[in-house]
Amino acid sequence: MNLLYLGRYYKRFEHLIQCIDLKQTTKIVELAFGDIHIAKWAKSNNIDWIGFDINKSFVLNATKNGYQAFERDLGLFEDLPDSDLTIMAGSLYHFHGSLRPFIDQIMRHTKIFMISEPVKNVSSMPNIIGKIARSSANVNKGKEVFRYTEVTLVKELTSVCMGKYQISKIKIHGKDMIMQISHL
């Protein structure tokens, strides 16, 4: 991933962390967490963190480092722990075909759902770099070629959230756009 972000992979998490309201956040649930960058930050700020990921290696690494992490296929829409904030960085595209039930499930258990999603994607390139990027996006369903753009992400989230949740674009940095969904 660091290669796809041209050495700035962890910077994407720093931008996300800057958007977290420390006064309003005592518990974070991170979905498809991958690494434990946000978990480490949460611990250093006395915030409870629980992570869910389908990848056994990521879960094992998190638990070996003393964090609460659980292996879970998020596409099964199982209940989540209640939290002040649920975070997903770089994985929303996996759920684009079932975005409405996915977001509804998350919002039943959190006050705020913060998303950082790539909107400028290397995987869309028709060269070897694009092929490598597409191959790296395999979450037990085969290679996934769908990716959001800024326009498609805003359009799809607006459609899903209209009348139920408030949606706001927080910022764009590099490849990623940070969006926030909260209750009306």
N, C-alpha and C positions, 0 to 999 in steps of 0.2 A: 504494500500500500504506500509505503514511503516513496517508492519509485514513481508511482502514479501521481503523487502529490509533489513531485520534484523536490523531495527532501523536506517538505513542509507539512507532513501528515499530522504531527502532534499540534501544530499551530491551529488546525481546524478545531481541536478540542478547546484550546485556549480562547478562541472567539466564542465558543458556546458557553464556556465557564463564565466569561465576562457578562453574559446575559442573565445569569442566575441571581435572583434576589436573595441574598443571605438572610435578610430579616424575615422572609416569608417561607424559608425552606429548611425543614428539619429532617425530611426523609425523601430520598431520590430513588426511583426505580429506573434502571437503565436497561433498555431493550436492545438486543443484538449488540452487546457492549464490546465484543472483540478483545480489546485490551483493558487494562485497569487504570488508565490515565484519569478518568473522571472519578473513579473509586478512590484513588489516592488523594485527589483534591478534596473530595467530600470528607474523607477521614481527617485530613489536616484542618478542616473547618468544622469539626464535630457534627457532621451531617451523616445520618444513617444512609447507607447505600445497599441496594440489593440489585443484582444483575441477573438477567436471563439471556441465554444464547443457545443456539442449536448446536454449536461447535463444542464438542467434549474437551478439546485442548484448551480453549479459552476458559471454560468453566473450571477445569483442573488447575490452570495457572492462577486464576482468581482465588480459588479455595486454598491453594497452597500458600498464598500470600495473606491469608487471614480474612478474606472477604466472603460475604454471603453471595454465592452465585449458584444458579441452578440451570441445568440443561432443560431446554423447553423449545418445542416447535411453536412459535408464536402464531402460526397460521391456524392452530386448533382453537383459538379464541378462549382459552381457559382463563379463569379469574386470576387477577394479579393482586398483590398486596396494595392496600391504600397508601397513597403518597401525596406529598405536596406538589411534587414535580416528577413527571415521567419524561425521560430523554431517549431519543433515538437519533443516532448520527450515522448517516450514510447508508441506511438500509430500508428506507420507506419504499423504494422502488420494488422490493420483493413482494409488497402487498398491494400493488396498484390495481390488481384485478378484484380485490376484496377490501378496498380501502374503507368503505362505509362501516361494515361490521367491525373491522379492525379498530378504527378510531372510536366507535361507540363503546367497544369493550374497554379500551384504555381509559376513556373519559368517565366510565362508571367508577373508576378507582383512583382518579387523580384530580387535582385542581387545575393543573396546567400540563399540557403536553408540548414539549419543546422539540422541534425537529431541525436537524441540520442535514440538508440533502444536497448532494452534488447536482448542479444545474448546467455545468459546463463539463462534458464528459469525454474522456479519452476513448472510452469504449465505442463511441459513435464513429470513430475514425476508421476508414476502410483500409488500414495498413496493418503491419505486424504489431504495432503498439496497441491498436484497437483490438486486435485478436487476442492478445495477452490479457488485456483488461476484461474482455468478455469472458474469457476462460476463468478468470479469477472470481467471477461472480456466480458461484455454483453453491447453492444452499440446499443440497439434496433434491433439487428439482431439475437438474441439468443446467446448462448454460443459460443465463438470462441476458437478453439483448436490450430489453426495454430500459430506458433511462428518462428521467424528467429533464425538461428544460425549465427556465424560469417561468415561461408562459404556461406550460402544461401543469407544473406543480401548483401554481396559484389558482389556475382554473379548476383543477380537480379538487383541491382542498376547499375552495369556495363552494363548489357544488355539494360536496359531502357535508360541510359544516353549516350551510345556509339555514337559518331558522333554529338551529340547535346549539351552535357554539360560536364564539367570537374567534375570528382568525386575524392574526396580524403578522406582517412581514417585519422582522426585527432588523436584519441587515444581510447584505451580501458581502462575502469576502472570498477572494480567490475563486475557487470552483463551487463553493457551497453557499446556499441561501439558508438563513435561519428563520424559521416560522414558529409561531406560538399559537396554540389552540387553548382556549379557556371556556368556561361555562358562561352563558349569557347572564 
